[in-house]
Amino acid sequence: GGRDGAAAAAAAAAGRRGLASLSAKRGPRGFHKGKGQTAPGRHTKKGRYQIQPHKMPRYVVPDLEGFELKPYVSPQTPKVPGG
């Protein structure tokens, strides 16, 4: 039905303009790109949303006290051979 026609149209269009990045506009109905993460909580019986702490991301940041390097690398920095 309608899905086959849409797939054929998408394939024909891809041949004309190359492979475009997949977005919600180009994907199937109900497609949302997202980043693949899970929800940080759940819906309760009373309609509220309860955050579950074990699902929250935990960032482990090292102690940078006395660290000498800076986060910026100049474009004029020479290339390292083999790297």
C-alpha positions as CSV (number, residue, x, y, z in Angstrom):
1,G,0.0,0.0,0.0
2,G,1.1,3.5,1.0
3,R,4.4,2.4,2.6
4,D,5.7,0.7,-0.6
5,G,5.0,3.7,-2.6
6,A,6.7,6.0,-0.1
7,A,9.7,3.6,0.0
8,A,9.9,3.6,-3.8
9,A,9.7,7.4,-4.0
10,A,12.4,7.7,-1.3
11,A,14.7,5.3,-3.2
12,A,14.2,7.2,-6.5
13,A,14.9,10.5,-4.8
14,A,18.0,9.1,-3.1
15,G,19.3,8.2,-6.5
16,R,18.9,11.7,-7.8
17,R,20.4,13.6,-4.9
18,G,22.5,11.0,-3.1
19,L,22.1,9.7,0.4
20,A,20.9,12.4,2.7
21,S,21.1,12.2,6.5
22,L,18.2,10.4,8.1
23,S,15.9,12.8,9.9
24,A,12.4,12.8,11.2
25,K,11.3,14.3,7.9
26,R,12.9,11.6,5.8
27,G,12.2,8.6,8.1
28,P,9.1,6.5,8.4
29,R,6.0,7.8,10.3
30,G,6.7,8.0,14.0
31,F,10.5,8.0,13.5
32,H,12.5,10.2,15.9
33,K,16.2,10.1,15.7
34,G,17.2,10.7,19.3
35,K,20.5,9.5,20.8
36,G,19.5,6.0,21.8
37,Q,19.3,6.6,25.5
38,T,16.7,5.2,27.8
39,A,14.2,7.3,29.8
40,P,15.5,8.4,33.2
41,G,12.3,7.4,35.0
42,R,8.8,6.0,34.7
43,H,5.2,7.1,34.8
44,T,3.4,6.2,38.0
45,K,-0.2,5.0,38.3
46,K,-1.3,8.5,39.4
47,G,0.0,10.1,36.2
48,R,3.2,11.6,37.6
49,Y,6.7,11.0,36.4
50,Q,9.2,9.5,38.9
51,I,12.9,9.9,38.3
52,Q,14.9,6.7,39.0
53,P,18.4,7.7,40.3
54,H,20.0,4.5,39.0
55,K,19.0,5.5,35.5
56,M,20.6,9.0,35.7
57,P,24.0,9.4,34.0
58,R,26.9,9.5,36.3
59,Y,29.9,11.5,35.2
60,V,33.3,10.5,36.6
61,V,35.6,13.6,36.3
62,P,39.2,13.3,37.4
63,D,40.8,15.8,39.7
64,L,42.5,18.4,37.4
65,E,44.3,20.2,40.2
66,G,47.8,21.2,38.9
67,F,47.0,19.9,35.4
68,E,49.2,21.9,32.9
69,L,47.6,21.2,29.6
70,K,44.9,23.4,28.2
71,P,41.7,22.2,26.4
72,Y,42.5,24.2,23.2
73,V,44.7,23.0,20.4
74,S,45.8,25.7,17.9
75,P,45.3,25.0,14.2
76,Q,49.0,26.0,13.7
77,T,50.1,23.0,15.8
78,P,52.3,20.7,13.6
79,K,51.0,17.3,12.7
80,V,52.5,14.3,14.6
81,P,53.8,11.7,12.1
82,G,52.1,8.4,12.3
83,G,49.3,9.8,14.6
